[in-house]
Amino acid sequence: MFKELIKKLKNYHRVGVFSHVRPDGDCIGSQVALCRWLEKNGFEVSAFNDDDIPENLSWLKQYYTIEKPDASKVEDCDLFIVVDGNAPHRFGSYEEWQEKNRRPVFMIDHHPEPEDAFDLSVSVEDASSTCELIYNLYAEHNPEQIDSDSAKAMYTGIITDTGSLQYDSVKPETMEAAADLLRRGQFKPNEVAEQVFSNQTLPQLKLLSLAMSTIQLFENNQIAVMTVTKEMLDKTGTTNADTGGFVSYPLSITGIKAAVLLKDLDDKGIKMSLRSKSKVDVNVWARELGGGGHRKAAGAWHKGPLNRAIEDTVKIGSKQISELEDVSTI
């Protein structure tokens, strides 16, 4: 899988690794683990992200420094690698740096329908996470290079992108990778899980309470919609970053096939997180709205207003559910 990438890397010296904007566990975990692998194998490396790292993932920065890109370091790179995204616009200012001074770029990702914008792509749609792919890089090259810090970073990405190993993207190979990371990293699952999932603040819980009160059900109680408004954020002293994991609550309702969390950011529009626990493909929803992702997890933006965003999103989902029901009756 990584034979060609490893071979071509030998032509470069200074690598800039970009992770996507609005970073999540798989994004940061894969970036940290890849940077550590590159350093172990003789490369000079810088890690870049335009956005701040969420509080529940900030501990990963002690394993590798992630900086906002600046000219002094970006321009020194002779190769870019982008992780956990397959379209240039997902990486913020990366596109601008490429326009100023085009250099080769490699991509490592597991999302569907990658853009043809990279000099080399490792794109495996049925992988559970980009961190599982980075684990395979270590495993193919030299698994003895997996140390405790790298193992924790990769384990973080695997559990956050698989709902703690619950999604149907999890295969025996995923479980084997997770087990090997625990073994080589010599840590217990709770050491990572508590950092990622068990550090909510009281304001975050108050925000969750307000959001839970907005849940609406559609399409014979098969679609659940939850909303977060700027007023809620202001009232609780929270930010958009504090809504991580909220969409899992409406998705857990009995009979629900898909759930949508809509975050009304006023003049910035409506940010949507879509999740499925059925044959419903939320990537289809997201792409119709200009976004994308996976069958079971995707994201998109809507220009608003909120009521229109709900109407448009539910309409797409209702059509897909009806089509699936028609097929099941044939």
C-alpha positions in Angstrom: 0.0 0.0 0.0 2.8 2.4 0.9 5.6 1.0 -1.2 5.5 3.8 -3.8 5.1 6.6 -1.2 8.1 5.3 0.8 10.2 5.1 -2.4 9.3 8.6 -3.6 9.8 10.2 -0.2 13.5 9.6 -0.7 13.6 12.5 -3.2 12.7 15.0 -0.5 14.2 16.4 2.6 11.9 19.0 4.3 8.2 17.9 4.6 5.2 20.0 5.6 2.3 18.0 6.8 -1.2 19.7 6.7 -4.3 18.4 8.5 -7.7 19.7 7.6 -9.4 22.7 9.1 -11.9 22.1 12.0 -9.6 19.3 13.1 -10.9 16.1 14.8 -9.3 13.1 16.5 -8.4 11.2 13.3 -7.0 14.3 11.6 -4.7 15.3 14.5 -3.8 11.7 15.5 -2.8 10.8 11.9 -0.8 14.1 11.5 1.1 13.6 14.8 1.9 9.9 14.1 2.9 10.6 10.5 5.2 13.5 11.6 6.9 11.2 14.2 7.4 8.5 11.5 8.9 11.0 9.1 11.3 12.2 11.8 12.3 8.7 12.8 13.3 8.1 9.1 15.5 11.2 8.7 13.2 13.9 7.4 12.8 17.5 8.7 9.1 18.0 9.4 6.7 20.7 10.2 3.0 20.1 11.1 0.5 22.8 10.0 -3.2 23.5 10.7 -5.0 26.8 10.2 -7.3 26.3 13.2 -6.9 25.8 16.9 -6.8 22.2 18.2 -9.9 21.3 20.2 -9.4 21.2 23.9 -10.0 17.4 24.2 -7.2 16.8 21.7 -4.7 19.4 22.8 -2.8 16.8 24.8 -1.6 15.3 21.5 0.4 18.5 20.8 2.9 17.3 23.4 3.8 14.5 21.1 4.3 16.8 18.1 4.0 20.5 17.8 1.3 21.7 15.4 1.6 25.2 14.2 -0.4 27.7 12.1 1.4 28.0 8.8 3.8 30.9 8.3 6.0 31.8 5.3 9.3 31.1 7.1 8.5 27.4 7.6 6.1 26.7 4.7 8.3 28.1 2.0 11.2 25.9 3.3 9.3 22.7 2.5 10.1 20.8 -0.7 7.1 18.4 -0.2 3.6 18.7 1.3 1.6 15.8 2.7 -2.1 16.2 3.5 -3.9 13.8 5.8 -7.5 12.9 6.5 -8.9 14.9 3.6 -9.0 14.4 -0.2 -9.8 17.9 -1.6 -7.4 20.9 -1.4 -10.1 23.2 0.0 -10.3 21.1 3.2 -6.8 22.3 4.2 -7.4 26.0 4.5 -4.4 28.2 3.5 -2.7 25.1 1.9 -4.2 26.1 -1.5 -2.7 29.7 -1.2 0.8 28.3 -0.4 0.6 26.1 -3.4 -0.5 29.0 -5.7 2.5 31.0 -4.5 5.0 28.3 -4.9 3.9 24.9 -6.3 5.6 21.9 -4.9 4.7 18.2 -5.0 2.0 17.0 -2.6 1.1 13.5 -1.4 -2.3 12.6 0.1 -3.2 10.0 2.7 -6.9 9.6 3.4 -10.0 7.3 3.6 -12.8 9.5 2.4 -14.7 8.6 -0.8 -14.4 10.3 -4.2 -10.9 11.9 -3.9 -10.1 14.8 -6.1 -7.4 14.4 -8.7 -5.2 17.1 -7.3 -2.3 15.3 -5.8 1.0 13.9 -7.1 0.6 10.7 -5.2 -2.5 9.4 -3.3 -3.0 6.7 -0.8 -6.8 6.6 -0.7 -8.5 3.6 0.9 -12.2 4.3 1.3 -13.0 1.1 3.3 -10.3 1.9 5.9 -11.9 2.8 9.3 -9.8 5.9 9.7 -6.7 7.7 8.4 -4.9 6.6 11.6 -5.5 3.0 10.5 -3.7 3.8 7.3 -0.8 5.5 9.1 -0.6 2.3 11.3 -0.2 0.3 8.1 2.6 2.6 7.0 4.5 1.8 10.3 3.6 -1.9 9.9 4.8 -2.1 6.3 8.0 -0.2 6.9 9.1 -1.0 10.4 6.6 -1.7 13.2 9.3 -1.5 15.8 9.2 2.3 15.2 5.8 2.5 16.9 6.5 4.0 20.3 4.0 4.9 23.1 3.3 8.5 21.9 2.8 7.5 18.2 0.6 4.6 19.4 -1.6 6.8 21.5 -2.0 9.3 18.6 -3.1 6.5 16.1 -5.4 4.9 18.7 -7.1 8.3 19.2 -7.9 8.6 15.5 -9.2 5.0 15.3 -11.6 5.3 18.3 -12.9 8.8 17.4 -13.6 7.9 13.8 -15.2 4.6 14.6 -17.5 5.6 17.6 -15.1 3.7 19.9 -14.9 0.7 17.6 -18.7 0.5 17.1 -19.2 1.6 13.5 -19.6 -0.9 10.6 -16.3 0.5 9.1 -14.6 -1.6 11.8 -13.1 -4.8 10.4 -11.0 -7.5 12.0 -7.9 -5.6 10.7 -9.0 -2.5 12.6 -9.3 -4.4 15.8 -6.0 -6.0 15.2 -4.4 -2.6 14.6 -5.9 -1.2 17.8 -4.7 -4.2 19.8 -1.2 -3.9 18.4 -1.1 -0.2 19.3 -2.2 -1.0 22.9 0.5 -3.7 23.1 3.4 -1.7 21.6 2.3 1.6 23.3 1.9 -0.1 26.6 -1.1 1.9 27.6 -4.7 1.0 28.6 -7.7 2.2 26.5 -9.1 4.4 29.3 -5.8 6.5 29.2 -6.9 7.8 25.8 -10.7 7.6 26.1 -10.8 9.7 29.2 -8.7 12.4 27.6 -10.9 12.5 24.5 -14.4 11.8 25.8 -14.5 12.6 29.6 -13.4 16.2 29.9 -16.7 18.1 29.3 -17.1 21.4 31.2 -20.3 22.5 33.0 -20.9 25.1 30.2 -20.7 22.4 27.6 -23.3 20.3 29.5 -25.6 23.3 29.7 -25.2 23.8 26.0 -26.1 20.2 25.4 -29.2 20.5 27.6 -30.4 23.4 25.5 -29.6 21.6 22.2 -31.4 18.5 23.4 -34.6 20.5 23.9 -34.6 21.4 20.1 -34.7 17.8 18.8 -37.4 17.3 16.1 -38.4 14.0 14.4 -39.3 13.7 10.7 -40.3 11.1 8.2 -42.3 8.9 10.6 -39.7 9.3 13.3 -36.8 8.1 11.2 -34.9 11.4 10.9 -33.8 13.4 14.0 -32.7 17.0 13.8 -31.0 18.9 16.6 -30.0 22.6 16.5 -27.5 24.9 18.2 -27.9 28.6 17.8 -25.5 31.5 18.4 -27.8 32.6 21.3 -27.2 29.2 23.0 -23.5 29.7 22.6 -23.6 33.2 24.0 -25.9 32.2 26.9 -23.6 29.3 28.0 -20.3 31.0 27.2 -19.4 28.2 24.8 -18.2 28.0 21.2 -19.0 25.9 18.1 -16.0 23.7 19.1 -18.0 22.6 22.2 -20.6 20.7 20.2 -18.4 17.7 19.5 -20.3 14.5 19.8 -23.7 16.2 20.2 -25.1 14.5 17.1 -24.8 11.1 18.7 -27.7 11.9 21.1 -30.5 12.3 18.5 -29.0 9.4 16.6 -29.5 7.1 19.7 -33.3 7.6 19.7 -35.1 4.3 19.0 -36.2 4.0 15.3 -34.0 6.8 14.1 -32.1 6.0 10.9 -30.2 9.3 10.5 -29.6 12.4 12.6 -28.5 15.9 11.7 -26.9 18.6 14.0 -27.3 22.1 12.6 -25.2 24.8 14.1 -26.5 28.3 13.2 -23.5 30.6 13.0 -25.5 33.7 11.8 -23.8 35.4 8.9 -21.4 32.5 8.5 -24.3 30.1 7.6 -25.4 26.8 9.0 -22.8 24.1 9.7 -24.2 20.6 9.5 -23.0 17.2 10.9 -24.9 14.2 9.6 -24.8 10.7 11.0 -26.5 7.4 10.0 -27.0 4.0 11.8 -28.8 2.4 8.9 -28.5 1.9 5.1 -29.1 5.7 4.7 -26.0 7.2 3.1 -25.5 10.7 4.6 -22.6 11.3 2.2 -25.3 11.6 -0.4 -27.1 14.3 1.7 -23.9 16.2 2.3 -22.9 16.2 -1.4 -26.2 17.5 -2.5 -25.6 20.4 0.0 -22.0 21.0 -1.2 -20.3 18.9 1.5 -19.2 15.3 1.8 -17.8 12.6 4.0 -18.7 8.9 4.5 -21.8 6.8 4.3 -22.3 7.0 8.0 -20.7 10.4 8.8 -20.6 13.5 6.8 -20.7 17.3 7.0 -22.0 20.3 4.9 -22.8 24.0 5.0 -26.1 25.7 4.2 -26.4 29.5 3.7 -29.5 29.6 5.9 -31.8 30.6 7.4 -32.1 27.8 9.9 -35.7 26.8 9.0 -34.8 26.5 5.3 -31.7 24.5 6.2 -33.8 22.0 8.1 -36.4 21.8 5.3 -33.8 21.2 2.6 -31.8 18.7 4.6 -34.9 16.7 5.6 -36.2 16.7 2.1 -33.0 15.0 0.8 -33.1 12.5 3.6 -36.8 11.7 3.1 -36.3 11.0 -0.6 -33.5 8.6 0.2 -35.4 6.8 2.9 -38.4 6.5 0.5 -36.1 5.0 -2.2 -34.7 2.5 0.2 -38.2 1.5 1.3 -39.2 1.0 -2.3 -36.2 -1.2 -3.0 -37.0 -3.3 0.1 -40.5 -4.0 -1.1 -39.5 -5.3 -4.5 
